[in-house]
């Protein structure tokens, strides 16, 4: 019987055994089309501009089948931008809770530095990943409300070279040149989905399968924590 487990580390360049690095690169190569796995790994795992990284590895029978990497970058003394990279082998997608790992690590970092403005800004290529965040977190951009001047201004600051979406008139898209290796059937299922978060994603970013990512912004703040707690408790009590 296959066994699954996880391992979480504070990642620094060179801290992993070479066998694990090669397995992670294999997951990257299998998960995305249009990339060089070595260059991708160097960009996300070894970029010297990043202040801190937290990594969770997912294993099956002692082999890496997925990972979630969070990066924390001090863009100023008052602001931290949190980024993410995650990939799983096809038959493990949707089976691992990267949401819990991501939000807990973001909250921990915020609790250690409450004087800094924390913003989670992730280039999401997957409608499923966007839904995992948007259905559980109270304040996520873009949202169902569409164009918002303050949010639009935030996108102009965080994604100045990005693409304006015809779905909400905000600069929330970014051409990244890679895409998740979804099958034609999976893409059709996303487009036909009635789940509001996936419907929103496809409306705002219809070309996700052609190397366009949705820049998803999640502010980390006391207001966010309280609103999200209320949302989750409401879901528990209403079933």
C-alpha positions as CSV (number, residue, x, y, z in Angstrom):
1,X,0.0,0.0,0.0
2,X,1.3,3.5,-0.9
3,X,2.1,5.7,2.1
4,X,2.0,9.5,2.0
5,X,3.7,12.0,4.4
6,X,5.0,15.5,4.4
7,X,8.2,17.3,5.4
8,X,8.4,21.1,6.1
9,X,11.6,23.0,6.3
10,X,12.9,26.6,6.3
11,X,14.6,26.4,2.9
12,X,17.9,28.0,2.1
13,X,19.9,27.4,-1.1
14,X,21.8,24.1,-0.8
15,X,20.0,22.8,2.2
16,X,18.3,19.8,0.5
17,X,20.0,16.6,-0.5
18,X,20.7,16.4,-4.3
19,X,18.3,13.5,-4.7
20,X,15.4,15.6,-3.3
21,X,16.4,18.5,-5.6
22,X,16.3,16.2,-8.6
23,X,12.9,14.8,-7.6
24,X,11.5,18.3,-7.2
25,X,12.7,19.3,-10.6
26,X,11.1,16.1,-12.0
27,X,7.8,17.2,-10.5
28,X,8.2,20.7,-12.0
29,X,8.9,19.3,-15.4
30,X,5.9,17.0,-15.3
31,X,3.6,19.7,-13.9
32,X,4.2,22.6,-16.3
33,X,4.6,23.0,-20.0
34,X,6.8,25.6,-21.6
35,X,9.5,25.8,-18.9
36,X,13.1,24.7,-18.2
37,X,12.9,22.9,-14.8
38,X,16.5,24.0,-13.8
39,X,15.8,27.6,-14.6
40,X,12.4,27.5,-12.8
41,X,14.0,25.9,-9.7
42,X,16.8,28.5,-9.6
43,X,14.3,31.4,-10.0
44,X,11.9,30.3,-7.2
45,X,14.3,28.4,-4.8
46,X,17.5,30.3,-5.1
47,X,16.7,33.9,-5.9
48,X,18.9,36.0,-3.6
49,X,16.3,38.8,-3.3
50,X,14.0,36.6,-1.2
51,X,14.4,37.1,2.5
52,X,12.9,33.8,3.8
53,X,11.4,30.6,2.4
54,X,9.2,27.9,3.8
55,X,8.9,24.6,1.9
56,X,6.6,21.7,2.3
57,X,7.4,18.5,0.5
58,X,4.8,15.8,-0.2
59,X,6.0,12.2,-0.4
60,X,4.6,8.9,-1.5
61,X,6.7,5.8,-0.7
62,X,9.7,8.1,0.0
63,X,9.5,9.9,-3.4
64,X,8.5,13.5,-3.8
65,X,5.2,13.8,-5.6
66,X,4.6,17.5,-4.9
67,X,5.7,20.6,-3.1
68,X,4.6,24.0,-1.9
69,X,7.1,26.8,-1.5
70,X,6.4,30.1,0.1
71,X,8.7,33.1,-0.4
72,X,8.9,36.2,1.8
73,X,10.4,39.3,0.3
74,X,11.0,42.5,2.2
75,X,10.3,45.1,-0.6
76,X,10.6,47.8,2.0
77,X,10.9,48.3,5.8
78,X,7.1,48.4,5.9
79,X,6.0,45.9,3.4
80,X,6.5,42.1,2.8
81,X,5.3,40.4,-0.3
82,X,4.6,36.7,0.0
83,X,4.9,34.6,-3.1
84,X,4.3,30.9,-3.8
85,X,5.1,28.1,-6.1
86,X,3.4,24.7,-6.0
87,X,3.4,21.6,-8.2
88,X,2.1,18.1,-8.0
89,X,2.2,15.0,-10.2
90,X,-1.1,14.7,-12.0
91,X,-2.6,11.9,-9.9
92,X,-1.9,13.8,-6.7
93,X,-3.5,17.1,-7.6
94,X,-6.3,18.1,-5.4
95,X,-5.3,15.6,-2.7
96,X,-3.0,17.8,-0.6
97,X,-3.9,20.8,1.5
98,X,-1.5,23.5,0.4
99,X,-4.0,26.0,1.6
100,X,-3.6,25.2,5.3
101,X,0.2,25.3,5.0
102,X,0.3,28.5,3.1
103,X,-2.1,30.5,5.3
104,X,-0.6,29.2,8.6
105,X,2.9,30.2,7.4
106,X,1.7,33.6,6.3
107,X,0.0,34.2,9.6
108,X,3.1,33.1,11.6
109,X,5.3,35.6,9.6
110,X,2.7,38.3,10.1
111,X,2.5,37.6,13.9
112,X,6.3,38.0,14.1
113,X,6.3,41.3,12.2
114,X,2.9,43.0,12.7
115,X,4.4,46.4,12.0
116,X,4.9,45.4,8.3
117,X,2.2,45.3,5.7
118,X,1.9,41.7,4.5
119,X,0.5,40.9,1.1
120,X,0.2,37.5,-0.4
121,X,0.6,37.9,-4.2
122,X,0.6,34.7,-6.2
123,X,0.6,34.1,-10.0
124,X,-2.0,31.3,-10.2
125,X,-2.1,29.2,-13.3
126,X,-4.8,26.9,-11.8
127,X,-8.5,27.6,-11.4
128,X,-8.5,24.9,-8.7
129,X,-5.8,26.6,-6.6
130,X,-7.6,29.9,-6.9
131,X,-10.8,28.2,-5.6
132,X,-8.9,26.6,-2.7
133,X,-8.0,30.1,-1.6
134,X,-11.1,32.1,-2.5
135,X,-13.6,29.7,-0.9
136,X,-11.8,29.7,2.5
137,X,-10.4,33.2,2.8
138,X,-12.7,36.2,3.3
139,X,-10.7,38.9,1.3
140,X,-9.2,37.7,-2.0
141,X,-8.7,39.7,-5.1
142,X,-10.0,39.6,-7.8
143,X,-13.4,39.1,-6.3
144,X,-17.0,38.7,-7.5
145,X,-17.6,42.5,-7.1
146,X,-15.5,43.2,-10.2
147,X,-13.7,46.5,-10.7
148,X,-12.6,48.3,-7.5
149,X,-10.5,51.5,-7.7
150,X,-8.5,50.7,-4.6
151,X,-7.8,47.1,-5.8
152,X,-7.0,48.4,-9.3
153,X,-4.4,50.7,-7.8
154,X,-2.9,47.9,-5.8
155,X,-2.6,45.8,-9.0
156,X,-0.9,48.7,-10.8
157,X,1.7,48.7,-8.0
158,X,2.3,45.0,-7.6
159,X,1.9,44.0,-11.3
160,X,2.9,47.2,-13.3
161,X,4.0,45.2,-16.4
162,X,0.9,43.0,-16.3
163,X,-2.1,42.6,-18.6
164,X,-5.5,44.3,-18.0
165,X,-8.3,41.6,-17.9
166,X,-11.3,42.2,-20.0
167,X,-13.3,40.5,-17.3
168,X,-12.8,43.2,-14.7
169,X,-10.6,46.0,-16.2
170,X,-7.8,45.5,-13.7
171,X,-4.2,44.7,-14.4
172,X,-4.5,41.3,-12.7
173,X,-3.0,39.1,-15.4
174,X,0.6,38.2,-16.2
175,X,2.1,36.4,-19.1
176,X,4.4,33.8,-17.7
177,X,5.0,31.5,-20.7
178,X,4.2,28.3,-18.8
179,X,0.9,26.5,-18.0
180,X,-0.2,23.5,-16.0
181,X,-0.3,20.3,-18.0
182,X,-4.1,20.0,-17.9
183,X,-5.7,17.8,-20.5
184,X,-8.3,19.1,-22.9
185,X,-11.0,17.4,-20.9
186,X,-9.9,19.0,-17.6
187,X,-9.9,22.5,-19.3
188,X,-13.4,21.9,-20.5
189,X,-14.5,20.8,-17.0
190,X,-13.1,24.1,-15.6
191,X,-15.0,26.1,-18.2
192,X,-18.2,24.3,-17.5
193,X,-17.9,24.5,-13.7
194,X,-20.7,26.0,-11.7
195,X,-18.5,26.7,-8.7
196,X,-18.4,30.5,-8.3
197,X,-14.7,30.7,-7.7
198,X,-13.8,28.7,-10.8
199,X,-16.3,30.6,-12.9
200,X,-14.8,33.9,-11.7
201,X,-11.3,32.6,-12.5
202,X,-12.2,31.5,-16.0
203,X,-14.0,34.8,-16.7
204,X,-11.1,36.9,-15.6
205,X,-8.4,34.7,-17.0
206,X,-9.8,32.7,-20.0
207,X,-6.3,31.9,-21.4
208,X,-4.9,30.2,-18.3
209,X,-4.0,27.2,-20.5
210,X,-1.9,29.4,-22.8
211,X,0.6,30.7,-20.3
212,X,-1.3,33.5,-18.7
213,X,-1.5,33.6,-14.9
214,X,-4.0,35.3,-12.6
215,X,-2.2,37.5,-10.0
216,X,-4.1,36.7,-6.8
217,X,-3.8,39.2,-4.0
218,X,-4.6,38.3,-0.4
219,X,-3.9,40.9,2.3
220,X,-2.7,39.5,5.6
221,X,-4.1,41.7,8.4
222,X,-6.2,41.6,11.6
223,X,-9.3,42.4,9.5
224,X,-8.5,39.5,7.3
225,X,-8.0,37.1,10.1
226,X,-11.2,38.1,11.9
227,X,-13.3,38.0,8.6
228,X,-11.9,34.6,7.6
229,X,-12.5,33.2,11.0
230,X,-16.2,34.3,10.8
231,X,-16.5,32.9,7.3
232,X,-15.1,29.5,8.4
233,X,-17.2,29.3,11.5
234,X,-20.3,30.2,9.6
235,X,-19.6,27.4,7.2
236,X,-19.2,24.9,10.0
237,X,-22.4,25.9,11.7
238,X,-24.5,26.0,8.5
239,X,-23.0,22.8,7.1
